[in-house]
Structures are given as C-alpha cells and as structure tokens.
Amino acid sequence: MRAFEDKLIDMTRYHSAEVSKEWAKAVRSNPRTPSYHSMPENLCVQHAVDFYRNLRRMYISEKPYAEVREYFRKYAEDRYGEGIPVHEAVYALIMLKRQIWLFADFQRPFLAGLDKQQAIGAINQTIRVFDHGIYYVVQKYAEMSK
C-alpha cells in the first residue's frame, strides 16, 4: 500500500507549484471562499505550496497525529490572522484535497499499474489527514474566538 501513497504524495510535493497555482485560481474565484478573492495570487499559491510540501511529513511521521495537529493549528492561526472566516478556511482545505485528486487523475499514466488496494489506502490516508486537520482548525478557531 505504501508505494501508491509515496507516489501520490511525492508527485504532489514535486509538482507543488503547478498544483498550487491551480488551487489558487480556484479558491480565488469560488463563491464559497470570497475572502480569498482579493488575496494576492502569490500569497494563495504560497499557502498551497506550504501545505503540499508539508503533507509528506504528516504522512510519514512516526507520530502523524501530532504532526497533523501542529500543522493545522498553525494553519488556523495564520488564516484567522488574515481575517479568513472558519467556514472559508475549511472549504479552502477541502479544495486543497480535491486538487490532489484532480492532479492525480491528470497524472493517471504515472500512477498506472498500481493495485486498487494501494489506491484505496492512499485515499483513506489522505482523508484521515484532512479530517483530523479540519477538526484542529475548527478547534483552534474556537479557542481564538474566546
């Protein structure tokens, strides 16, 4: 199962600039993320690049939950400081996840030959990272709002 996960995460990390530009274009025009519309494109791209480059660390860590908690709580602090409402910060994360799968689908020949079980494992691991991350984002926003 690890081979697909490694390929998917490495592919996303190595192509983080390309994937991030597509995400920035999407988040800056999506009606569910209006706070991002006026954000400079280069800042949006940098948010995504940082995320995609850190994703592998969260995947391979011996303590993945600690890594996920640390990264996403920092993500929440940063977005909160930029005035991004929690619902938009969460939707931007959903869009980051979606961008991974859109890019992977585009790179299908690169991922060809891998077992369906490996693909399911990678999907489950990605979902787990994002689900836990979203929990920490909402939790941190609630703490900062008090």
Secondary structure, DSSP 8 states (H G I E B T S, - for coil): -HHHHHHHHHHHHHTHHHHHHHHHHHHTT-TT-GGGTTS-HHHHHHHHHHHHHHHHHHHH-SSHHHHHHHHHHHHHHHHHHTT--HHHHHHHHHHHHHHHHHHHHHTHHHHTT--HHHHHHHHHHHHHHHHHHHHHHHHHHHHHH-
